[in-house]
Amino acid sequence: MDGFARALANGIGAMVLAMDPRLIVIGGGVAKAGTTVLDPIARHLASICYEVPDLQISTLGEDAVTIGAIEVARDRVRAELFTDS
């Protein structure tokens, strides 16, 4: 678990340093681990980031990625159908 949390923290840390978000939402397959994974990720982030943002598990759970993809597709269809081009 620690190695997995470290790998996630490295990727999340790069984004945090570039974008300075206040909240990181963990979704997809990682959400299955629930809050168990949050403390190790936060611990590793503390060594990477100046301030560790709040970490939460998505309420969408495993379906977060699928729902996000559907939303992107829906937005694209709307833009193509309802744009004056």
PDB file of N, CA, C and O in Angstrom:
ATOM      1  N   MET A   1       0.828  -1.182   0.000  1.00  0.00           N
ATOM      2  CA  MET A   1       0.000   0.000   0.000  1.00  0.00           C
ATOM      3  C   MET A   1       0.879   1.255   0.000  1.00  0.00           C
ATOM      4  O   MET A   1       0.563   2.238  -0.670  1.00  0.00           O
ATOM      5  N   ASP A   2       1.974   1.215   0.749  1.00  0.00           N
ATOM      6  CA  ASP A   2       2.821   2.398   0.854  1.00  0.00           C
ATOM      7  C   ASP A   2       3.439   2.780  -0.496  1.00  0.00           C
ATOM      8  O   ASP A   2       3.483   3.957  -0.853  1.00  0.00           O
ATOM      9  N   GLY A   3       3.914   1.778  -1.239  1.00  0.00           N
ATOM     10  CA  GLY A   3       4.490   2.056  -2.559  1.00  0.00           C
ATOM     11  C   GLY A   3       3.456   2.613  -3.521  1.00  0.00           C
ATOM     12  O   GLY A   3       3.745   3.520  -4.302  1.00  0.00           O
ATOM     13  N   PHE A   4       2.250   2.066  -3.460  1.00  0.00           N
ATOM     14  CA  PHE A   4       1.152   2.539  -4.300  1.00  0.00           C
ATOM     15  C   PHE A   4       0.806   3.981  -3.937  1.00  0.00           C
ATOM     16  O   PHE A   4       0.632   4.821  -4.820  1.00  0.00           O
ATOM     17  N   ALA A   5       0.707   4.267  -2.638  1.00  0.00           N
ATOM     18  CA  ALA A   5       0.396   5.624  -2.174  1.00  0.00           C
ATOM     19  C   ALA A   5       1.489   6.600  -2.591  1.00  0.00           C
ATOM     20  O   ALA A   5       1.199   7.739  -2.957  1.00  0.00           O
ATOM     21  N   ARG A   6       2.746   6.159  -2.536  1.00  0.00           N
ATOM     22  CA  ARG A   6       3.860   7.023  -2.937  1.00  0.00           C
ATOM     23  C   ARG A   6       3.777   7.355  -4.431  1.00  0.00           C
ATOM     24  O   ARG A   6       3.986   8.500  -4.830  1.00  0.00           O
ATOM     25  N   ALA A   7       3.473   6.348  -5.246  1.00  0.00           N
ATOM     26  CA  ALA A   7       3.342   6.571  -6.685  1.00  0.00           C
ATOM     27  C   ALA A   7       2.211   7.544  -6.987  1.00  0.00           C
ATOM     28  O   ALA A   7       2.367   8.439  -7.817  1.00  0.00           O
ATOM     29  N   LEU A   8       1.080   7.375  -6.321  1.00  0.00           N
ATOM     30  CA  LEU A   8      -0.037   8.310  -6.513  1.00  0.00           C
ATOM     31  C   LEU A   8       0.345   9.709  -6.054  1.00  0.00           C
ATOM     32  O   LEU A   8       0.046  10.693  -6.731  1.00  0.00           O
ATOM     33  N   ALA A   9       1.003   9.796  -4.907  1.00  0.00           N
ATOM     34  CA  ALA A   9       1.400  11.101  -4.369  1.00  0.00           C
ATOM     35  C   ALA A   9       2.364  11.815  -5.308  1.00  0.00           C
ATOM     36  O   ALA A   9       2.304  13.038  -5.435  1.00  0.00           O
ATOM     37  N   ASN A  10       3.251  11.075  -5.969  1.00  0.00           N
ATOM     38  CA  ASN A  10       4.175  11.713  -6.914  1.00  0.00           C
ATOM     39  C   ASN A  10       3.416  12.367  -8.069  1.00  0.00           C
ATOM     40  O   ASN A  10       3.717  13.495  -8.458  1.00  0.00           O
ATOM     41  N   GLY A  11       2.434  11.653  -8.612  1.00  0.00           N
ATOM     42  CA  GLY A  11       1.626  12.228  -9.690  1.00  0.00           C
ATOM     43  C   GLY A  11       0.748  13.365  -9.214  1.00  0.00           C
ATOM     44  O   GLY A  11       0.662  14.408  -9.862  1.00  0.00           O
ATOM     45  N   ILE A  12       0.101  13.165  -8.091  1.00  0.00           N
ATOM     46  CA  ILE A  12      -0.758  14.216  -7.528  1.00  0.00           C
ATOM     47  C   ILE A  12       0.086  15.430  -7.152  1.00  0.00           C
ATOM     48  O   ILE A  12      -0.320  16.570  -7.376  1.00  0.00           O
ATOM     49  N   GLY A  13       1.268  15.177  -6.576  1.00  0.00           N
ATOM     50  CA  GLY A  13       2.149  16.266  -6.156  1.00  0.00           C
ATOM     51  C   GLY A  13       2.550  17.161  -7.309  1.00  0.00           C
ATOM     52  O   GLY A  13       2.601  18.381  -7.149  1.00  0.00           O
ATOM     53  N   ALA A  14       2.835  16.588  -8.467  1.00  0.00           N
ATOM     54  CA  ALA A  14       3.188  17.396  -9.638  1.00  0.00           C
ATOM     55  C   ALA A  14       2.039  18.326 -10.010  1.00  0.00           C
ATOM     56  O   ALA A  14       2.252  19.496 -10.329  1.00  0.00           O
ATOM     57  N   MET A  15       0.825  17.798  -9.967  1.00  0.00           N
ATOM     58  CA  MET A  15      -0.334  18.620 -10.288  1.00  0.00           C
ATOM     59  C   MET A  15      -0.549  19.703  -9.234  1.00  0.00           C
ATOM     60  O   MET A  15      -0.856  20.848  -9.565  1.00  0.00           O
ATOM     61  N   VAL A  16      -0.386  19.335  -7.971  1.00  0.00           N
ATOM     62  CA  VAL A  16      -0.579  20.300  -6.890  1.00  0.00           C
ATOM     63  C   VAL A  16       0.420  21.449  -7.012  1.00  0.00           C
ATOM     64  O   VAL A  16       0.050  22.611  -6.846  1.00  0.00           O
ATOM     65  N   LEU A  17       1.667  21.133  -7.297  1.00  0.00           N
ATOM     66  CA  LEU A  17       2.685  22.176  -7.430  1.00  0.00           C
ATOM     67  C   LEU A  17       2.412  23.085  -8.622  1.00  0.00           C
ATOM     68  O   LEU A  17       2.735  24.272  -8.580  1.00  0.00           O
ATOM     69  N   ALA A  18       1.823  22.543  -9.680  1.00  0.00           N
ATOM     70  CA  ALA A  18       1.536  23.335 -10.871  1.00  0.00           C
ATOM     71  C   ALA A  18       0.245  24.138 -10.764  1.00  0.00           C
ATOM     72  O   ALA A  18       0.153  25.242 -11.300  1.00  0.00           O
ATOM     73  N   MET A  19      -0.759  23.584 -10.066  1.00  0.00           N
ATOM     74  CA  MET A  19      -2.084  24.205 -10.091  1.00  0.00           C
ATOM     75  C   MET A  19      -2.565  24.735  -8.750  1.00  0.00           C
ATOM     76  O   MET A  19      -3.480  25.559  -8.722  1.00  0.00           O
ATOM     77  N   ASP A  20      -1.992  24.302  -7.648  1.00  0.00           N
ATOM     78  CA  ASP A  20      -2.367  24.742  -6.306  1.00  0.00           C
ATOM     79  C   ASP A  20      -3.864  24.564  -6.004  1.00  0.00           C
ATOM     80  O   ASP A  20      -4.534  25.527  -5.630  1.00  0.00           O
ATOM     81  N   PRO A  21      -4.394  23.339  -6.163  1.00  0.00           N
ATOM     82  CA  PRO A  21      -5.810  23.129  -5.866  1.00  0.00           C
ATOM     83  C   PRO A  21      -6.061  23.092  -4.357  1.00  0.00           C
ATOM     84  O   PRO A  21      -5.147  22.838  -3.571  1.00  0.00           O
ATOM     85  N   ARG A  22      -7.276  23.341  -3.975  1.00  0.00           N
ATOM     86  CA  ARG A  22      -7.658  23.262  -2.560  1.00  0.00           C
ATOM     87  C   ARG A  22      -8.180  21.878  -2.194  1.00  0.00           C
ATOM     88  O   ARG A  22      -8.210  21.502  -1.022  1.00  0.00           O
ATOM     89  N   LEU A  23      -8.588  21.128  -3.207  1.00  0.00           N
ATOM     90  CA  LEU A  23      -9.196  19.821  -2.975  1.00  0.00           C
ATOM     91  C   LEU A  23      -8.758  18.857  -4.068  1.00  0.00           C
ATOM     92  O   LEU A  23      -8.745  19.202  -5.250  1.00  0.00           O
ATOM     93  N   ILE A  24      -8.398  17.642  -3.658  1.00  0.00           N
ATOM     94  CA  ILE A  24      -8.105  16.558  -4.595  1.00  0.00           C
ATOM     95  C   ILE A  24      -9.144  15.476  -4.334  1.00  0.00           C
ATOM     96  O   ILE A  24      -9.295  15.007  -3.206  1.00  0.00           O
ATOM     97  N   VAL A  25      -9.860  15.084  -5.387  1.00  0.00           N
ATOM     98  CA  VAL A  25     -10.876  14.041  -5.269  1.00  0.00           C
ATOM     99  C   VAL A  25     -10.331  12.780  -5.928  1.00  0.00           C
ATOM    100  O   VAL A  25      -9.981  12.783  -7.108  1.00  0.00           O
ATOM    101  N   ILE A  26     -10.266  11.714  -5.156  1.00  0.00           N
ATOM    102  CA  ILE A  26      -9.764  10.428  -5.640  1.00  0.00           C
ATOM    103  C   ILE A  26     -10.952   9.608  -6.101  1.00  0.00           C
ATOM    104  O   ILE A  26     -11.880   9.363  -5.330  1.00  0.00           O
ATOM    105  N   GLY A  27     -10.929   9.182  -7.358  1.00  0.00           N
ATOM    106  CA  GLY A  27     -12.035   8.405  -7.897  1.00  0.00           C
ATOM    107  C   GLY A  27     -11.535   7.190  -8.643  1.00  0.00           C
ATOM    108  O   GLY A  27     -10.382   6.785  -8.493  1.00  0.00           O
ATOM    109  N   GLY A  28     -12.404   6.612  -9.445  1.00  0.00           N
ATOM    110  CA  GLY A  28     -12.037   5.437 -10.227  1.00  0.00           C
ATOM    111  C   GLY A  28     -11.781   4.229  -9.343  1.00  0.00           C
ATOM    112  O   GLY A  28     -12.349   4.111  -8.257  1.00  0.00           O
ATOM    113  N   GLY A  29     -10.930   3.340  -9.808  1.00  0.00           N
ATOM    114  CA  GLY A  29     -10.630   2.111  -9.078  1.00  0.00           C
ATOM    115  C   GLY A  29      -9.998   2.361  -7.725  1.00  0.00           C
ATOM    116  O   GLY A  29     -10.173   1.563  -6.804  1.00  0.00           O
ATOM    117  N   VAL A  30      -9.264   3.459  -7.587  1.00  0.00           N
ATOM    118  CA  VAL A  30      -8.615   3.786  -6.313  1.00  0.00           C
ATOM    119  C   VAL A  30      -9.658   4.061  -5.234  1.00  0.00           C
ATOM    120  O   VAL A  30      -9.400   3.848  -4.050  1.00  0.00           O
ATOM    121  N   ALA A  31     -10.825   4.530  -5.639  1.00  0.00           N
ATOM    122  CA  ALA A  31     -11.886   4.835  -4.678  1.00  0.00           C
ATOM    123  C   ALA A  31     -12.346   3.599  -3.923  1.00  0.00           C
ATOM    124  O   ALA A  31     -12.914   3.709  -2.836  1.00  0.00           O
ATOM    125  N   LYS A  32     -12.104   2.414  -4.496  1.00  0.00           N
ATOM    126  CA  LYS A  32     -12.475   1.168  -3.812  1.00  0.00           C
ATOM    127  C   LYS A  32     -11.773   1.047  -2.459  1.00  0.00           C
ATOM    128  O   LYS A  32     -12.323   0.483  -1.513  1.00  0.00           O
ATOM    129  N   ALA A  33     -10.564   1.578  -2.381  1.00  0.00           N
ATOM    130  CA  ALA A  33      -9.796   1.496  -1.129  1.00  0.00           C
ATOM    131  C   ALA A  33     -10.405   2.369  -0.048  1.00  0.00           C
ATOM    132  O   ALA A  33     -10.083   2.214   1.130  1.00  0.00           O
ATOM    133  N   GLY A  34     -11.268   3.270  -0.429  1.00  0.00           N
ATOM    134  CA  GLY A  34     -11.905   4.157   0.544  1.00  0.00           C
ATOM    135  C   GLY A  34     -10.894   5.065   1.211  1.00  0.00           C
ATOM    136  O   GLY A  34      -9.847   5.375   0.642  1.00  0.00           O
ATOM    137  N   THR A  35     -11.213   5.482   2.406  1.00  0.00           N
ATOM    138  CA  THR A  35     -10.360   6.435   3.112  1.00  0.00           C
ATOM    139  C   THR A  35      -9.034   5.823   3.559  1.00  0.00           C
ATOM    140  O   THR A  35      -8.135   6.549   3.983  1.00  0.00           O
ATOM    141  N   THR A  36      -8.902   4.515   3.472  1.00  0.00           N
ATOM    142  CA  THR A  36      -7.662   3.832   3.860  1.00  0.00           C
ATOM    143  C   THR A  36      -6.457   4.373   3.102  1.00  0.00           C
ATOM    144  O   THR A  36      -5.357   4.443   3.650  1.00  0.00           O
ATOM    145  N   VAL A  37      -6.656   4.751   1.866  1.00  0.00           N
ATOM    146  CA  VAL A  37      -5.556   5.208   1.024  1.00  0.00           C
ATOM    147  C   VAL A  37      -5.226   6.693   1.235  1.00  0.00           C
ATOM    148  O   VAL A  37      -4.150   7.145   0.843  1.00  0.00           O
ATOM    149  N   LEU A  38      -6.125   7.442   1.840  1.00  0.00           N
ATOM    150  CA  LEU A  38      -5.929   8.888   1.959  1.00  0.00           C
ATOM    151  C   LEU A  38      -4.758   9.272   2.870  1.00  0.00           C
ATOM    152  O   LEU A  38      -3.959  10.133   2.504  1.00  0.00           O
ATOM    153  N   ASP A  39      -4.645   8.657   4.034  1.00  0.00           N
ATOM    154  CA  ASP A  39      -3.561   9.012   4.957  1.00  0.00           C
ATOM    155  C   ASP A  39      -2.175   8.756   4.375  1.00  0.00           C
ATOM    156  O   ASP A  39      -1.312   9.629   4.468  1.00  0.00           O
ATOM    157  N   PRO A  40      -1.929   7.576   3.771  1.00  0.00           N
ATOM    158  CA  PRO A  40      -0.608   7.373   3.170  1.00  0.00           C
ATOM    159  C   PRO A  40      -0.311   8.352   2.026  1.00  0.00           C
ATOM    160  O   PRO A  40       0.824   8.809   1.888  1.00  0.00           O
ATOM    161  N   ILE A  41      -1.307   8.674   1.217  1.00  0.00           N
ATOM    162  CA  ILE A  41      -1.088   9.641   0.137  1.00  0.00           C
ATOM    163  C   ILE A  41      -0.748  11.007   0.737  1.00  0.00           C
ATOM    164  O   ILE A  41       0.195  11.666   0.300  1.00  0.00           O
ATOM    165  N   ALA A  42      -1.515  11.422   1.731  1.00  0.00           N
ATOM    166  CA  ALA A  42      -1.266  12.727   2.369  1.00  0.00           C
ATOM    167  C   ALA A  42       0.125  12.772   2.990  1.00  0.00           C
ATOM    168  O   ALA A  42       0.804  13.796   2.915  1.00  0.00           O
ATOM    169  N   ARG A  43       0.546  11.691   3.592  1.00  0.00           N
ATOM    170  CA  ARG A  43       1.872  11.641   4.217  1.00  0.00           C
ATOM    171  C   ARG A  43       2.970  11.840   3.165  1.00  0.00           C
ATOM    172  O   ARG A  43       3.923  12.586   3.390  1.00  0.00           O
ATOM    173  N   HIS A  44       2.832  11.175   2.031  1.00  0.00           N
ATOM    174  CA  HIS A  44       3.821  11.328   0.963  1.00  0.00           C
ATOM    175  C   HIS A  44       3.728  12.706   0.314  1.00  0.00           C
ATOM    176  O   HIS A  44       4.747  13.278  -0.070  1.00  0.00           O
ATOM    177  N   LEU A  45       2.531  13.235   0.189  1.00  0.00           N
ATOM    178  CA  LEU A  45       2.375  14.578  -0.374  1.00  0.00           C
ATOM    179  C   LEU A  45       3.051  15.630   0.506  1.00  0.00           C
ATOM    180  O   LEU A  45       3.564  16.628   0.000  1.00  0.00           O
ATOM    181  N   ALA A  46       3.050  15.410   1.801  1.00  0.00           N
ATOM    182  CA  ALA A  46       3.657  16.373   2.735  1.00  0.00           C
ATOM    183  C   ALA A  46       5.145  16.556   2.456  1.00  0.00           C
ATOM    184  O   ALA A  46       5.703  17.614   2.744  1.00  0.00           O
ATOM    185  N   SER A  47       5.788  15.538   1.901  1.00  0.00           N
ATOM    186  CA  SER A  47       7.209  15.676   1.591  1.00  0.00           C
ATOM    187  C   SER A  47       7.450  16.304   0.219  1.00  0.00           C
ATOM    188  O   SER A  47       8.585  16.638  -0.122  1.00  0.00           O
ATOM    189  N   ILE A  48       6.382  16.466  -0.570  1.00  0.00           N
ATOM    190  CA  ILE A  48       6.486  17.013  -1.922  1.00  0.00           C
ATOM    191  C   ILE A  48       5.965  18.449  -1.996  1.00  0.00           C
ATOM    192  O   ILE A  48       6.556  19.294  -2.667  1.00  0.00           O
ATOM    193  N   CYS A  49       4.865  18.719  -1.310  1.00  0.00           N
ATOM    194  CA  CYS A  49       4.129  19.977  -1.449  1.00  0.00           C
ATOM    195  C   CYS A  49       4.345  20.895  -0.249  1.00  0.00           C
ATOM    196  O   CYS A  49       4.607  20.448   0.867  1.00  0.00           O
ATOM    197  N   TYR A  50       4.226  22.177  -0.516  1.00  0.00           N
ATOM    198  CA  TYR A  50       4.282  23.163   0.563  1.00  0.00           C
ATOM    199  C   TYR A  50       3.081  23.019   1.480  1.00  0.00           C
ATOM    200  O   TYR A  50       3.213  23.025   2.704  1.00  0.00           O
ATOM    201  N   GLU A  51       1.908  22.890   0.872  1.00  0.00           N
ATOM    202  CA  GLU A  51       0.666  22.663   1.616  1.00  0.00           C
ATOM    203  C   GLU A  51      -0.071  21.498   0.966  1.00  0.00           C
ATOM    204  O   GLU A  51      -0.252  21.469  -0.251  1.00  0.00           O
ATOM    205  N   VAL A  52      -0.488  20.554   1.771  1.00  0.00           N
ATOM    206  CA  VAL A  52      -1.233  19.406   1.243  1.00  0.00           C
ATOM    207  C   VAL A  52      -2.703  19.793   1.164  1.00  0.00           C
ATOM    208  O   VAL A  52      -3.300  20.154   2.178  1.00  0.00           O
ATOM    209  N   PRO A  53      -3.301  19.723  -0.037  1.00  0.00           N
ATOM    210  CA  PRO A  53      -4.720  20.034  -0.151  1.00  0.00           C
ATOM    211  C   PRO A  53      -5.566  18.959   0.521  1.00  0.00           C
ATOM    212  O   PRO A  53      -5.088  17.862   0.807  1.00  0.00           O
ATOM    213  N   ASP A  54      -6.809  19.286   0.764  1.00  0.00           N
ATOM    214  CA  ASP A  54      -7.748  18.323   1.322  1.00  0.00           C
ATOM    215  C   ASP A  54      -7.899  17.170   0.334  1.00  0.00           C
ATOM    216  O   ASP A  54      -8.017  17.400  -0.870  1.00  0.00           O
ATOM    217  N   LEU A  55      -7.897  15.958   0.817  1.00  0.00           N
ATOM    218  CA  LEU A  55      -8.083  14.761  -0.010  1.00  0.00           C
ATOM    219  C   LEU A  55      -9.418  14.115   0.351  1.00  0.00           C
ATOM    220  O   LEU A  55      -9.729  13.930   1.527  1.00  0.00           O
ATOM    221  N   GLN A  56     -10.200  13.776  -0.667  1.00  0.00           N
ATOM    222  CA  GLN A  56     -11.498  13.140  -0.453  1.00  0.00           C
ATOM    223  C   GLN A  56     -11.678  12.010  -1.455  1.00  0.00           C
ATOM    224  O   GLN A  56     -11.110  12.037  -2.547  1.00  0.00           O
ATOM    225  N   ILE A  57     -12.470  11.020  -1.077  1.00  0.00           N
ATOM    226  CA  ILE A  57     -12.859   9.951  -1.994  1.00  0.00           C
ATOM    227  C   ILE A  57     -14.124  10.400  -2.714  1.00  0.00           C
ATOM    228  O   ILE A  57     -15.057  10.897  -2.082  1.00  0.00           O
ATOM    229  N   SER A  58     -14.161  10.229  -4.024  1.00  0.00           N
ATOM    230  CA  SER A  58     -15.319  10.618  -4.822  1.00  0.00           C
ATOM    231  C   SER A  58     -16.561   9.857  -4.377  1.00  0.00           C
ATOM    232  O   SER A  58     -16.499   8.659  -4.105  1.00  0.00           O
ATOM    233  N   THR A  59     -17.666  10.544  -4.306  1.00  0.00           N
ATOM    234  CA  THR A  59     -18.930   9.877  -3.992  1.00  0.00           C
ATOM    235  C   THR A  59     -19.404   9.037  -5.174  1.00  0.00           C
ATOM    236  O   THR A  59     -20.308   8.214  -5.028  1.00  0.00           O
ATOM    237  N   LEU A  60     -18.798   9.242  -6.345  1.00  0.00           N
ATOM    238  CA  LEU A  60     -19.142   8.446  -7.523  1.00  0.00           C
ATOM    239  C   LEU A  60     -18.402   7.118  -7.536  1.00  0.00           C
ATOM    240  O   LEU A  60     -18.722   6.236  -8.333  1.00  0.00           O
ATOM    241  N   GLY A  61     -17.415   6.969  -6.659  1.00  0.00           N
ATOM    242  CA  GLY A  61     -16.675   5.714  -6.553  1.00  0.00           C
ATOM    243  C   GLY A  61     -16.018   5.307  -7.850  1.00  0.00           C
ATOM    244  O   GLY A  61     -15.421   6.128  -8.547  1.00  0.00           O
ATOM    245  N   GLU A  62     -16.133   4.031  -8.167  1.00  0.00           N
ATOM    246  CA  GLU A  62     -15.520   3.483  -9.379  1.00  0.00           C
ATOM    247  C   GLU A  62     -16.084   4.094 -10.653  1.00  0.00           C
ATOM    248  O   GLU A  62     -15.411   4.109 -11.684  1.00  0.00           O
ATOM    249  N   ASP A  63     -17.298   4.594 -10.593  1.00  0.00           N
ATOM    250  CA  ASP A  63     -17.960   5.108 -11.789  1.00  0.00           C
ATOM    251  C   ASP A  63     -17.514   6.522 -12.171  1.00  0.00           C
ATOM    252  O   ASP A  63     -17.964   7.047 -13.190  1.00  0.00           O
ATOM    253  N   ALA A  64     -16.656   7.136 -11.392  1.00  0.00           N
ATOM    254  CA  ALA A  64     -16.242   8.515 -11.648  1.00  0.00           C
ATOM    255  C   ALA A  64     -15.653   8.684 -13.049  1.00  0.00           C
ATOM    256  O   ALA A  64     -15.985   9.640 -13.750  1.00  0.00           O
ATOM    257  N   VAL A  65     -14.793   7.774 -13.452  1.00  0.00           N
ATOM    258  CA  VAL A  65     -14.144   7.881 -14.758  1.00  0.00           C
ATOM    259  C   VAL A  65     -15.167   7.734 -15.878  1.00  0.00           C
ATOM    260  O   VAL A  65     -15.149   8.497 -16.845  1.00  0.00           O
ATOM    261  N   THR A  66     -16.052   6.761 -15.750  1.00  0.00           N
ATOM    262  CA  THR A  66     -17.071   6.535 -16.772  1.00  0.00           C
ATOM    263  C   THR A  66     -18.017   7.722 -16.876  1.00  0.00           C
ATOM    264  O   THR A  66     -18.337   8.172 -17.976  1.00  0.00           O
ATOM    265  N   ILE A  67     -18.459   8.224 -15.742  1.00  0.00           N
ATOM    266  CA  ILE A  67     -19.375   9.367 -15.744  1.00  0.00           C
ATOM    267  C   ILE A  67     -18.681  10.598 -16.332  1.00  0.00           C
ATOM    268  O   ILE A  67     -19.294  11.358 -17.082  1.00  0.00           O
ATOM    269  N   GLY A  68     -17.411  10.792 -15.993  1.00  0.00           N
ATOM    270  CA  GLY A  68     -16.658  11.911 -16.560  1.00  0.00           C
ATOM    271  C   GLY A  68     -16.552  11.807 -18.071  1.00  0.00           C
ATOM    272  O   GLY A  68     -16.710  12.809 -18.769  1.00  0.00           O
ATOM    273  N   ALA A  69     -16.289  10.622 -18.586  1.00  0.00           N
ATOM    274  CA  ALA A  69     -16.183  10.421 -20.030  1.00  0.00           C
ATOM    275  C   ALA A  69     -17.524  10.695 -20.717  1.00  0.00           C
ATOM    276  O   ALA A  69     -17.564  11.296 -21.790  1.00  0.00           O
ATOM    277  N   ILE A  70     -18.602  10.257 -20.103  1.00  0.00           N
ATOM    278  CA  ILE A  70     -19.930  10.509 -20.664  1.00  0.00           C
ATOM    279  C   ILE A  70     -20.228  12.002 -20.686  1.00  0.00           C
ATOM    280  O   ILE A  70     -20.788  12.509 -21.657  1.00  0.00           O
ATOM    281  N   GLU A  71     -19.859  12.706 -19.627  1.00  0.00           N
ATOM    282  CA  GLU A  71     -20.088  14.154 -19.566  1.00  0.00           C
ATOM    283  C   GLU A  71     -19.291  14.887 -20.652  1.00  0.00           C
ATOM    284  O   GLU A  71     -19.810  15.808 -21.284  1.00  0.00           O
ATOM    285  N   VAL A  72     -18.046  14.488 -20.869  1.00  0.00           N
ATOM    286  CA  VAL A  72     -17.226  15.109 -21.912  1.00  0.00           C
ATOM    287  C   VAL A  72     -17.850  14.857 -23.279  1.00  0.00           C
ATOM    288  O   VAL A  72     -17.933  15.771 -24.100  1.00  0.00           O
ATOM    289  N   ALA A  73     -18.286  13.634 -23.529  1.00  0.00           N
ATOM    290  CA  ALA A  73     -18.909  13.301 -24.804  1.00  0.00           C
ATOM    291  C   ALA A  73     -20.200  14.098 -25.002  1.00  0.00           C
ATOM    292  O   ALA A  73     -20.460  14.610 -26.091  1.00  0.00           O
ATOM    293  N   ARG A  74     -20.991  14.196 -23.960  1.00  0.00           N
ATOM    294  CA  ARG A  74     -22.251  14.952 -24.044  1.00  0.00           C
ATOM    295  C   ARG A  74     -21.974  16.416 -24.354  1.00  0.00           C
ATOM    296  O   ARG A  74     -22.650  17.010 -25.195  1.00  0.00           O
ATOM    297  N   ASP A  75     -20.986  17.002 -23.683  1.00  0.00           N
ATOM    298  CA  ASP A  75     -20.642  18.407 -23.937  1.00  0.00           C
ATOM    299  C   ASP A  75     -20.168  18.612 -25.370  1.00  0.00           C
ATOM    300  O   ASP A  75     -20.489  19.619 -26.001  1.00  0.00           O
ATOM    301  N   ARG A  76     -19.403  17.650 -25.879  1.00  0.00           N
ATOM    302  CA  ARG A  76     -18.904  17.749 -27.253  1.00  0.00           C
ATOM    303  C   ARG A  76     -20.048  17.694 -28.253  1.00  0.00           C
ATOM    304  O   ARG A  76     -20.079  18.472 -29.207  1.00  0.00           O
ATOM    305  N   VAL A  77     -20.990  16.776 -28.040  1.00  0.00           N
ATOM    306  CA  VAL A  77     -22.146  16.666 -28.928  1.00  0.00           C
ATOM    307  C   VAL A  77     -22.970  17.947 -28.896  1.00  0.00           C
ATOM    308  O   VAL A  77     -23.374  18.456 -29.941  1.00  0.00           O
ATOM    309  N   ARG A  78     -23.219  18.465 -27.703  1.00  0.00           N
ATOM    310  CA  ARG A  78     -23.985  19.727 -27.583  1.00  0.00           C
ATOM    311  C   ARG A  78     -23.273  20.860 -28.322  1.00  0.00           C
ATOM    312  O   ARG A  78     -23.908  21.638 -29.034  1.00  0.00           O
ATOM    313  N   ALA A  79     -21.957  20.949 -28.152  1.00  0.00           N
ATOM    314  CA  ALA A  79     -21.203  22.021 -28.810  1.00  0.00           C
ATOM    315  C   ALA A  79     -21.296  21.900 -30.318  1.00  0.00           C
ATOM    316  O   ALA A  79     -21.428  22.908 -31.011  1.00  0.00           O
ATOM    317  N   GLU A  80     -21.229  20.695 -30.832  1.00  0.00           N
ATOM    318  CA  GLU A  80     -21.279  20.494 -32.289  1.00  0.00           C
ATOM    319  C   GLU A  80     -22.683  20.707 -32.840  1.00  0.00           C
ATOM    320  O   GLU A  80     -22.837  21.215 -33.951  1.00  0.00           O
ATOM    321  N   LEU A  81     -23.708  20.329 -32.083  1.00  0.00           N
ATOM    322  CA  LEU A  81     -25.073  20.447 -32.574  1.00  0.00           C
ATOM    323  C   LEU A  81     -25.630  21.859 -32.451  1.00  0.00           C
ATOM    324  O   LEU A  81     -26.413  22.302 -33.291  1.00  0.00           O
ATOM    325  N   PHE A  82     -25.223  22.555 -31.408  1.00  0.00           N
ATOM    326  CA  PHE A  82     -25.854  23.842 -31.109  1.00  0.00           C
ATOM    327  C   PHE A  82     -24.904  25.043 -31.247  1.00  0.00           C
ATOM    328  O   PHE A  82     -25.073  26.055 -30.567  1.00  0.00           O
ATOM    329  N   THR A  83     -23.911  24.919 -32.129  1.00  0.00           N
ATOM    330  CA  THR A  83     -23.000  26.029 -32.357  1.00  0.00           C
ATOM    331  C   THR A  83     -23.260  26.593 -33.755  1.00  0.00           C
ATOM    332  O   THR A  83     -23.524  25.854 -34.704  1.00  0.00           O
ATOM    333  N   ASP A  84     -23.181  27.888 -33.852  1.00  0.00           N
ATOM    334  CA  ASP A  84     -23.373  28.541 -35.153  1.00  0.00           C
ATOM    335  C   ASP A  84     -22.081  28.455 -35.961  1.00  0.00           C
ATOM    336  O   ASP A  84     -21.244  29.355 -35.899  1.00  0.00           O
ATOM    337  N   SER A  85     -21.924  27.379 -36.711  1.00  0.00           N
ATOM    338  CA  SER A  85     -20.722  27.215 -37.550  1.00  0.00           C
ATOM    339  C   SER A  85     -21.090  26.807 -38.935  1.00  0.00           C
ATOM    340  O   SER A  85     -20.212  26.623 -39.778  1.00  0.00           O
TER     341      SER A  85
END
